């Protein structure tokens, strides 16, 4: 089963060199153990663009959809046999990136 780990942060600064070293080591471990699917860091909320095309005309708005102190700074998509393994990995991810991590399973069809 695949899970999304959303990295939650309350500032727009990037990871420190020490955090990046820890994140890189964690990424290497995910790959070596077969959990790795994809990961990436995201630009600051101010770089976001929201598109709403539910009405007669599309509405394009600069900035984040939700004004919030916290935002998603990055993410991992991992493969794990069950939620227990995903939560264990997310606990380690939070330690390595020094930020909160939300875990959500992908919907299976």
N, CA, C and O atoms as CSV, one atom per row, in Angstrom:
chain,resi,resn,atom,element,x,y,z
A,1,UNK,N,N,0.846,-1.169,0.000
A,1,UNK,CA,C,0.000,0.000,0.000
A,1,UNK,C,C,0.895,1.237,0.000
A,1,UNK,O,O,1.976,1.236,0.589
A,2,UNK,N,N,0.430,2.288,-0.668
A,2,UNK,CA,C,1.205,3.524,-0.710
A,2,UNK,C,C,0.638,4.545,0.266
A,2,UNK,O,O,-0.571,4.621,0.489
A,3,UNK,N,N,1.559,5.337,0.848
A,3,UNK,CA,C,1.206,6.370,1.812
A,3,UNK,C,C,1.878,7.679,1.425
A,3,UNK,O,O,2.986,7.691,0.889
A,4,UNK,N,N,1.188,8.784,1.706
A,4,UNK,CA,C,1.735,10.117,1.531
A,4,UNK,C,C,2.172,10.630,2.889
A,4,UNK,O,O,1.373,10.671,3.824
A,5,UNK,N,N,3.435,11.022,3.006
A,5,UNK,CA,C,3.946,11.692,4.191
A,5,UNK,C,C,4.047,13.168,3.832
A,5,UNK,O,O,4.898,13.544,3.026
A,6,UNK,N,N,3.210,14.002,4.404
A,6,UNK,CA,C,3.279,15.447,4.180
A,6,UNK,C,C,4.127,16.058,5.286
A,6,UNK,O,O,3.855,15.868,6.471
A,7,UNK,N,N,5.151,16.789,4.887
A,7,UNK,CA,C,6.033,17.453,5.845
A,7,UNK,C,C,5.432,18.824,6.149
A,7,UNK,O,O,5.259,19.649,5.252
A,8,UNK,N,N,5.118,19.055,7.411
A,8,UNK,CA,C,4.419,20.272,7.824
A,8,UNK,C,C,5.407,21.196,8.519
A,8,UNK,O,O,6.138,20.785,9.420
A,9,UNK,N,N,5.416,22.454,8.085
A,9,UNK,CA,C,6.364,23.428,8.631
A,9,UNK,C,C,5.641,24.752,8.850
A,9,UNK,O,O,4.627,25.027,8.209
A,10,UNK,N,N,6.164,25.560,9.752
A,10,UNK,CA,C,5.527,26.848,10.033
A,10,UNK,C,C,6.395,28.040,9.651
A,10,UNK,O,O,6.081,29.180,9.993
A,11,UNK,N,N,7.495,27.771,8.936
A,11,UNK,CA,C,8.342,28.845,8.426
A,11,UNK,C,C,8.659,28.536,6.966
A,11,UNK,O,O,8.427,27.420,6.500
A,12,UNK,N,N,9.186,29.517,6.249
A,12,UNK,CA,C,9.496,29.294,4.835
A,12,UNK,C,C,10.978,29.041,4.606
A,12,UNK,O,O,11.414,28.924,3.461
A,13,UNK,N,N,11.766,28.954,5.693
A,13,UNK,CA,C,13.183,28.666,5.521
A,13,UNK,C,C,13.379,27.224,5.067
A,13,UNK,O,O,12.558,26.348,5.340
A,14,UNK,N,N,14.472,27.008,4.377
A,14,UNK,CA,C,14.786,25.670,3.892
A,14,UNK,C,C,15.447,24.858,4.993
A,14,UNK,O,O,15.813,25.392,6.040
A,15,UNK,N,N,15.594,23.589,4.750
A,15,UNK,CA,C,16.267,22.716,5.702
A,15,UNK,C,C,17.713,23.168,5.879
A,15,UNK,O,O,18.354,23.636,4.938
A,16,UNK,N,N,18.206,23.019,7.091
A,16,UNK,CA,C,19.607,23.336,7.363
A,16,UNK,C,C,20.494,22.273,6.714
A,16,UNK,O,O,19.999,21.210,6.339
A,17,UNK,N,N,21.787,22.541,6.576
A,17,UNK,CA,C,22.677,21.507,6.027
A,17,UNK,C,C,22.629,20.205,6.832
A,17,UNK,O,O,22.685,19.118,6.257
A,18,UNK,N,N,22.526,20.313,8.159
A,18,UNK,CA,C,22.438,19.117,8.990
A,18,UNK,C,C,21.139,18.346,8.723
A,18,UNK,O,O,21.141,17.117,8.645
A,19,UNK,N,N,20.037,19.081,8.586
A,19,UNK,CA,C,18.752,18.436,8.278
A,19,UNK,C,C,18.807,17.774,6.908
A,19,UNK,O,O,18.300,16.665,6.741
A,20,UNK,N,N,19.412,18.436,5.928
A,20,UNK,CA,C,19.505,17.848,4.585
A,20,UNK,C,C,20.333,16.564,4.603
A,20,UNK,O,O,20.000,15.602,3.911
A,21,UNK,N,N,21.404,16.545,5.386
A,21,UNK,CA,C,22.218,15.334,5.508
A,21,UNK,C,C,21.384,14.198,6.094
A,21,UNK,O,O,21.448,13.067,5.614
A,22,UNK,N,N,20.604,14.498,7.129
A,22,UNK,CA,C,19.747,13.480,7.752
A,22,UNK,C,C,18.659,13.019,6.788
A,22,UNK,O,O,18.362,11.826,6.717
A,23,UNK,N,N,18.062,13.948,6.047
A,23,UNK,CA,C,17.018,13.610,5.076
A,23,UNK,C,C,17.596,12.729,3.977
A,23,UNK,O,O,16.980,11.735,3.589
A,24,UNK,N,N,18.777,13.086,3.472
A,24,UNK,CA,C,19.415,12.282,2.421
A,24,UNK,C,C,19.691,10.860,2.905
A,24,UNK,O,O,19.491,9.900,2.162
A,25,UNK,N,N,20.150,10.726,4.154
A,25,UNK,CA,C,20.405,9.393,4.715
A,25,UNK,C,C,19.103,8.602,4.842
A,25,UNK,O,O,19.070,7.406,4.553
A,26,UNK,N,N,18.035,9.269,5.273
A,26,UNK,CA,C,16.734,8.605,5.379
A,26,UNK,C,C,16.241,8.188,3.993
A,26,UNK,O,O,15.723,7.083,3.829
A,27,UNK,N,N,16.399,9.061,2.995
A,27,UNK,CA,C,15.996,8.721,1.625
A,27,UNK,C,C,16.760,7.499,1.120
A,27,UNK,O,O,16.181,6.608,0.499
A,28,UNK,N,N,18.065,7.465,1.391
A,28,UNK,CA,C,18.874,6.311,0.980
A,28,UNK,C,C,18.355,5.031,1.625
A,28,UNK,O,O,18.290,3.984,0.981
A,29,UNK,N,N,17.986,5.121,2.898
A,29,UNK,CA,C,17.472,3.944,3.607
A,29,UNK,C,C,16.133,3.499,3.018
A,29,UNK,O,O,15.910,2.306,2.813
A,30,UNK,N,N,15.229,4.469,2.742
A,30,UNK,CA,C,13.942,4.123,2.131
A,30,UNK,C,C,14.161,3.383,0.819
A,30,UNK,O,O,13.482,2.395,0.538
A,31,UNK,N,N,15.112,3.862,0.013
A,31,UNK,CA,C,15.387,3.226,-1.267
A,31,UNK,C,C,15.963,1.821,-1.066
A,31,UNK,O,O,15.554,0.876,-1.740
A,32,UNK,N,N,16.905,1.692,-0.143
A,32,UNK,CA,C,17.553,0.398,0.094
A,32,UNK,C,C,16.565,-0.649,0.609
A,32,UNK,O,O,16.697,-1.834,0.304
A,33,UNK,N,N,15.567,-0.205,1.395
A,33,UNK,CA,C,14.606,-1.135,1.976
A,33,UNK,C,C,13.348,-1.327,1.125
A,33,UNK,O,O,12.431,-2.044,1.526
A,34,UNK,N,N,13.304,-0.687,-0.050
A,34,UNK,CA,C,12.185,-0.868,-0.967
A,34,UNK,C,C,10.924,-0.077,-0.637
A,34,UNK,O,O,9.854,-0.379,-1.166
A,35,UNK,N,N,11.031,0.928,0.228
A,35,UNK,CA,C,9.874,1.748,0.584
A,35,UNK,C,C,9.725,2.980,-0.316
A,35,UNK,O,O,8.639,3.553,-0.406
A,36,UNK,N,N,10.787,3.380,-0.966
A,36,UNK,CA,C,10.829,4.622,-1.740
A,36,UNK,C,C,9.936,4.547,-2.967
A,36,UNK,O,O,10.008,3.583,-3.729
A,37,UNK,N,N,9.093,5.558,-3.164
A,37,UNK,CA,C,8.367,5.737,-4.415
A,37,UNK,C,C,8.784,7.073,-5.022
A,37,UNK,O,O,9.216,7.129,-6.174
A,38,UNK,N,N,8.651,8.161,-4.237
A,38,UNK,CA,C,8.990,9.496,-4.731
A,38,UNK,C,C,9.010,10.450,-3.553
A,38,UNK,O,O,8.342,10.215,-2.546
A,39,UNK,N,N,9.770,11.522,-3.674
A,39,UNK,CA,C,9.790,12.556,-2.639
A,39,UNK,C,C,10.175,13.881,-3.275
A,39,UNK,O,O,10.771,13.918,-4.351
A,40,UNK,N,N,9.827,14.972,-2.594
A,40,UNK,CA,C,10.209,16.283,-3.094
A,40,UNK,C,C,9.915,17.377,-2.086
A,40,UNK,O,O,9.033,17.252,-1.237
A,41,UNK,N,N,10.674,18.443,-2.203
A,41,UNK,CA,C,10.423,19.643,-1.420
A,41,UNK,C,C,9.569,20.590,-2.231
A,41,UNK,O,O,9.594,20.561,-3.461
A,42,UNK,N,N,8.818,21.426,-1.552
A,42,UNK,CA,C,7.925,22.360,-2.230
A,42,UNK,C,C,8.363,23.804,-1.987
A,42,UNK,O,O,8.975,24.113,-0.964
A,43,UNK,N,N,8.046,24.678,-2.934
A,43,UNK,CA,C,8.310,26.100,-2.764
A,43,UNK,C,C,7.450,26.681,-1.653
A,43,UNK,O,O,6.478,26.060,-1.221
A,44,UNK,N,N,7.805,27.858,-1.199
A,44,UNK,CA,C,7.066,28.541,-0.139
A,44,UNK,C,C,5.618,28.775,-0.561
A,44,UNK,O,O,5.329,28.855,-1.755
A,45,UNK,N,N,4.709,28.885,0.402
A,45,UNK,CA,C,3.298,29.107,0.069
A,45,UNK,C,C,3.066,30.299,-0.861
A,45,UNK,O,O,2.140,30.272,-1.671
A,46,UNK,N,N,3.878,31.323,-0.759
A,46,UNK,CA,C,3.714,32.499,-1.612
A,46,UNK,C,C,3.934,32.184,-3.089
A,46,UNK,O,O,3.534,32.970,-3.948
A,47,UNK,N,N,4.560,31.053,-3.398
A,47,UNK,CA,C,4.800,30.682,-4.796
A,47,UNK,C,C,3.635,29.911,-5.406
A,47,UNK,O,O,3.654,29.587,-6.593
A,48,UNK,N,N,2.622,29.619,-4.593
A,48,UNK,CA,C,1.485,28.813,-5.056
A,48,UNK,C,C,0.545,29.609,-5.960
A,48,UNK,O,O,0.453,30.833,-5.864
A,49,UNK,N,N,-0.137,28.899,-6.824
A,49,UNK,CA,C,-1.221,29.441,-7.640
A,49,UNK,C,C,-2.392,28.478,-7.529
A,49,UNK,O,O,-2.229,27.269,-7.694
A,50,UNK,N,N,-3.568,29.017,-7.251
A,50,UNK,CA,C,-4.770,28.195,-7.120
A,50,UNK,C,C,-5.667,28.451,-8.320
A,50,UNK,O,O,-5.915,29.604,-8.675
A,51,UNK,N,N,-6.154,27.389,-8.948
A,51,UNK,CA,C,-7.044,27.489,-10.102
A,51,UNK,C,C,-8.368,26.849,-9.736
A,51,UNK,O,O,-8.416,25.697,-9.305
A,52,UNK,N,N,-9.442,27.605,-9.912
A,52,UNK,CA,C,-10.793,27.098,-9.648
A,52,UNK,C,C,-11.587,27.211,-10.937
A,52,UNK,O,O,-11.995,28.305,-11.326
A,53,UNK,N,N,-11.807,26.090,-11.597
A,53,UNK,CA,C,-12.534,26.078,-12.865
A,53,UNK,C,C,-13.886,25.388,-12.708
A,53,UNK,O,O,-14.345,24.691,-13.613
A,54,UNK,N,N,-14.517,25.586,-11.553
A,54,UNK,CA,C,-15.826,24.967,-11.317
A,54,UNK,C,C,-16.967,25.819,-11.843
A,54,UNK,O,O,-18.079,25.315,-12.001
A,55,UNK,N,N,-16.729,27.086,-12.117
A,55,UNK,CA,C,-17.787,27.981,-12.575
A,55,UNK,C,C,-17.731,28.178,-14.075
A,55,UNK,O,O,-17.143,27.383,-14.808
A,56,UNK,N,N,-18.361,29.264,-14.513
A,56,UNK,CA,C,-18.419,29.568,-15.938
A,56,UNK,C,C,-17.044,29.927,-16.501
A,56,UNK,O,O,-16.746,29.623,-17.656
A,57,UNK,N,N,-16.218,30.565,-15.696
A,57,UNK,CA,C,-14.868,30.974,-16.105
A,57,UNK,C,C,-13.874,30.525,-15.042
A,57,UNK,O,O,-14.192,30.539,-13.853
A,58,UNK,N,N,-12.671,30.127,-15.457
A,58,UNK,CA,C,-11.661,29.766,-14.459
A,58,UNK,C,C,-11.211,30.990,-13.666
A,58,UNK,O,O,-11.089,32.087,-14.213
A,59,UNK,N,N,-10.969,30.793,-12.384
A,59,UNK,CA,C,-10.447,31.846,-11.519
A,59,UNK,C,C,-9.050,31.424,-11.088
A,59,UNK,O,O,-8.860,30.347,-10.522
A,60,UNK,N,N,-8.074,32.286,-11.361
A,60,UNK,CA,C,-6.689,32.005,-11.010
A,60,UNK,C,C,-6.282,32.986,-9.921
A,60,UNK,O,O,-6.390,34.199,-10.095
A,61,UNK,N,N,-5.808,32.449,-8.788
A,61,UNK,CA,C,-5.451,33.270,-7.638
A,61,UNK,C,C,-4.020,32.977,-7.229
A,61,UNK,O,O,-3.630,31.816,-7.099
A,62,UNK,N,N,-3.238,34.027,-7.026
A,62,UNK,CA,C,-1.880,33.856,-6.514
A,62,UNK,C,C,-1.926,33.572,-5.031
A,62,UNK,O,O,-2.792,34.072,-4.312
A,63,UNK,N,N,-0.984,32.765,-4.581
A,63,UNK,CA,C,-0.872,32.481,-3.157
A,63,UNK,C,C,-1.561,31.188,-2.788
A,63,UNK,O,O,-2.232,30.574,-3.618
A,64,UNK,N,N,-1.399,30.774,-1.548
A,64,UNK,CA,C,-1.942,29.484,-1.116
A,64,UNK,C,C,-3.460,29.494,-1.055
A,64,UNK,O,O,-4.089,30.542,-0.911
A,65,UNK,N,N,-4.032,28.302,-1.169
A,65,UNK,CA,C,-5.477,28.130,-1.082
A,65,UNK,C,C,-5.974,28.491,0.307
A,65,UNK,O,O,-7.009,29.141,0.455
A,66,UNK,N,N,-5.241,28.071,1.317
A,66,UNK,CA,C,-5.639,28.314,2.700
A,66,UNK,C,C,-4.590,29.188,3.366
A,66,UNK,O,O,-3.401,28.873,3.328
A,67,UNK,N,N,-5.019,30.271,3.968
A,67,UNK,CA,C,-4.104,31.094,4.767
A,67,UNK,C,C,-3.930,30.401,6.100
A,67,UNK,O,O,-4.886,30.254,6.861
A,68,UNK,N,N,-2.720,29.978,6.382
A,68,UNK,CA,C,-2.455,29.218,7.596
A,68,UNK,C,C,-1.026,29.459,8.032
A,68,UNK,O,O,-0.162,29.770,7.212
A,69,UNK,N,N,-0.778,29.317,9.317
A,69,UNK,CA,C,0.585,29.436,9.810
A,69,UNK,C,C,1.420,28.258,9.316
A,69,UNK,O,O,2.599,28.424,9.002
A,70,UNK,N,N,0.824,27.077,9.244
A,70,UNK,CA,C,1.540,25.896,8.802
A,70,UNK,C,C,1.227,25.594,7.335
A,70,UNK,O,O,0.152,25.924,6.834
A,71,UNK,N,N,2.171,24.972,6.672
A,71,UNK,CA,C,1.994,24.607,5.267
A,71,UNK,C,C,2.763,23.322,4.984
A,71,UNK,O,O,3.570,22.876,5.800
A,72,UNK,N,N,2.508,22.740,3.835
A,72,UNK,CA,C,3.231,21.542,3.412
A,72,UNK,C,C,4.530,21.992,2.751
A,72,UNK,O,O,4.520,22.654,1.713
A,73,UNK,N,N,5.638,21.622,3.368
A,73,UNK,CA,C,6.952,22.029,2.885
A,73,UNK,C,C,7.570,20.994,1.948
A,73,UNK,O,O,8.484,21.309,1.186
A,74,UNK,N,N,7.079,19.778,2.006
A,74,UNK,CA,C,7.605,18.704,1.174
A,74,UNK,C,C,6.809,17.445,1.423
A,74,UNK,O,O,5.832,17.454,2.173
A,75,UNK,N,N,7.230,16.358,0.792
A,75,UNK,CA,C,6.467,15.119,0.929
A,75,UNK,C,C,7.316,13.926,0.540
A,75,UNK,O,O,8.316,14.049,-0.168
A,76,UNK,N,N,6.900,12.795,1.010
A,76,UNK,CA,C,7.385,11.494,0.562
A,76,UNK,C,C,6.170,10.695,0.139
A,76,UNK,O,O,5.102,10.825,0.737
A,77,UNK,N,N,6.317,9.880,-0.869
A,77,UNK,CA,C,5.354,8.828,-1.183
A,77,UNK,C,C,6.120,7.533,-0.961
A,77,UNK,O,O,7.151,7.283,-1.585
A,78,UNK,N,N,5.594,6.719,-0.059
A,78,UNK,CA,C,6.301,5.484,0.290
A,78,UNK,C,C,5.402,4.283,0.070
A,78,UNK,O,O,4.182,4.400,-0.038
A,79,UNK,N,N,6.030,3.146,0.008
A,79,UNK,CA,C,5.341,1.858,-0.086
A,79,UNK,C,C,5.581,1.136,1.237
A,79,UNK,O,O,6.723,1.013,1.679
A,80,UNK,N,N,4.519,0.663,1.865
A,80,UNK,CA,C,4.634,-0.079,3.122
A,80,UNK,C,C,3.557,-1.153,3.160
A,80,UNK,O,O,2.481,-0.970,2.590
A,81,UNK,N,N,3.832,-2.262,3.820
A,81,UNK,CA,C,2.849,-3.350,3.848
A,81,UNK,C,C,1.599,-3.013,4.658
A,81,UNK,O,O,0.531,-3.575,4.416
A,82,UNK,N,N,1.731,-2.086,5.628
A,82,UNK,CA,C,0.567,-1.743,6.444
A,82,UNK,C,C,0.799,-0.406,7.146
A,82,UNK,O,O,1.890,0.161,7.076
A,83,UNK,N,N,-0.231,0.087,7.819
A,83,UNK,CA,C,-0.166,1.381,8.492
A,83,UNK,C,C,0.872,1.392,9.604
A,83,UNK,O,O,1.528,2.412,9.815
A,84,UNK,N,N,1.036,0.293,10.314
A,84,UNK,CA,C,2.024,0.255,11.392
A,84,UNK,C,C,3.426,0.549,10.880
A,84,UNK,O,O,4.164,1.315,11.500
A,85,UNK,N,N,3.795,-0.046,9.767
A,85,UNK,CA,C,5.111,0.199,9.176
A,85,UNK,C,C,5.193,1.647,8.701
A,85,UNK,O,O,6.210,2.309,8.909
A,86,UNK,N,N,4.132,2.145,8.066
A,86,UNK,CA,C,4.114,3.532,7.590
A,86,UNK,C,C,4.292,4.506,8.749
A,86,UNK,O,O,5.034,5.480,8.629
A,87,UNK,N,N,3.622,4.253,9.863
A,87,UNK,CA,C,3.731,5.154,11.021
A,87,UNK,C,C,5.130,5.106,11.631
A,87,UNK,O,O,5.650,6.129,12.076
A,88,UNK,N,N,5.732,3.930,11.651
A,88,UNK,CA,C,7.108,3.815,12.153
A,88,UNK,C,C,8.051,4.620,11.268
A,88,UNK,O,O,8.910,5.342,11.774
A,89,UNK,N,N,7.899,4.501,9.951
A,89,UNK,CA,C,8.746,5.248,9.027
A,89,UNK,C,C,8.491,6.752,9.131
A,89,UNK,O,O,9.428,7.547,9.060
A,90,UNK,N,N,7.231,7.141,9.300
A,90,UNK,CA,C,6.905,8.564,9.432
A,90,UNK,C,C,7.496,9.151,10.704
A,90,UNK,O,O,7.914,10.308,10.725
A,91,UNK,N,N,7.530,8.355,11.759
A,91,UNK,CA,C,8.150,8.797,13.008
A,91,UNK,C,C,9.630,9.094,12.778
A,91,UNK,O,O,10.155,10.094,13.267
A,92,UNK,N,N,10.291,8.221,12.035
A,92,UNK,CA,C,11.693,8.443,11.705
A,92,UNK,C,C,11.845,9.637,10.760
A,92,UNK,O,O,12.783,10.422,10.903
A,93,UNK,N,N,10.939,9.778,9.803
A,93,UNK,CA,C,10.986,10.908,8.869
A,93,UNK,C,C,10.894,12.229,9.621
A,93,UNK,O,O,11.629,13.171,9.326
A,94,UNK,N,N,9.990,12.294,10.592
A,94,UNK,CA,C,9.824,13.514,11.384
A,94,UNK,C,C,11.116,13.867,12.114
A,94,UNK,O,O,11.500,15.035,12.177
A,95,UNK,N,N,11.771,12.872,12.654
A,95,UNK,CA,C,13.041,13.107,13.355
A,95,UNK,C,C,14.101,13.607,12.380
A,95,UNK,O,O,14.831,14.551,12.685
A,96,UNK,N,N,14.189,12.978,11.208
A,96,UNK,CA,C,15.236,13.332,10.244
A,96,UNK,C,C,15.038,14.727,9.654
A,96,UNK,O,O,16.008,15.466,9.486
A,97,UNK,N,N,13.810,15.091,9.342
A,97,UNK,CA,C,13.596,16.406,8.716
A,97,UNK,C,C,13.316,17.494,9.748
A,97,UNK,O,O,13.265,18.675,9.407
A,98,UNK,N,N,13.135,17.097,11.017
A,98,UNK,CA,C,12.919,18.042,12.110
A,98,UNK,C,C,11.641,18.864,11.910
A,98,UNK,O,O,11.608,20.063,12.189
A,99,UNK,N,N,10.590,18.193,11.421
A,99,UNK,CA,C,9.301,18.825,11.197
A,99,UNK,C,C,8.197,17.796,11.464
A,99,UNK,O,O,8.457,16.595,11.537
A,100,UNK,N,N,6.972,18.282,11.607
A,100,UNK,CA,C,5.850,17.359,11.759
A,100,UNK,C,C,5.597,16.658,10.433
A,100,UNK,O,O,5.870,17.205,9.365
A,101,UNK,N,N,5.072,15.440,10.513
A,101,UNK,CA,C,4.754,14.659,9.313
A,101,UNK,C,C,3.349,14.084,9.463
A,101,UNK,O,O,3.038,13.413,10.447
A,102,UNK,N,N,2.511,14.357,8.474
A,102,UNK,CA,C,1.168,13.764,8.428
A,102,UNK,C,C,1.209,12.552,7.519
A,102,UNK,O,O,1.823,12.588,6.452
A,103,UNK,N,N,0.553,11.473,7.942
A,103,UNK,CA,C,0.512,10.228,7.159
A,103,UNK,C,C,-0.900,10.003,6.642
A,103,UNK,O,O,-1.862,10.033,7.411
A,104,UNK,N,N,-1.022,9.778,5.345
A,104,UNK,CA,C,-2.337,9.461,4.759
A,104,UNK,C,C,-2.164,8.374,3.707
A,104,UNK,O,O,-1.272,8.451,2.862
A,105,UNK,N,N,-3.022,7.363,3.766
A,105,UNK,CA,C,-2.964,6.316,2.740
A,105,UNK,C,C,-3.587,6.816,1.441
A,105,UNK,O,O,-4.497,7.645,1.445
A,106,UNK,N,N,-3.080,6.300,0.350
A,106,UNK,CA,C,-3.734,6.547,-0.931
A,106,UNK,C,C,-4.983,5.676,-0.988
A,106,UNK,O,O,-4.990,4.570,-0.447
A,107,UNK,N,N,-6.011,6.149,-1.619
A,107,UNK,CA,C,-7.243,5.401,-1.772
A,107,UNK,C,C,-7.008,4.281,-2.773
A,107,UNK,O,O,-6.551,4.522,-3.890
A,108,UNK,N,N,-7.318,3.073,-2.374
A,108,UNK,CA,C,-7.164,1.953,-3.298
A,108,UNK,C,C,-8.490,1.696,-3.989
A,108,UNK,O,O,-9.563,1.872,-3.412
A,109,UNK,N,N,-8.386,1.279,-5.226
A,109,UNK,CA,C,-9.609,1.058,-6.002
A,109,UNK,C,C,-10.072,-0.363,-5.901
A,109,UNK,O,O,-11.088,-0.725,-6.493
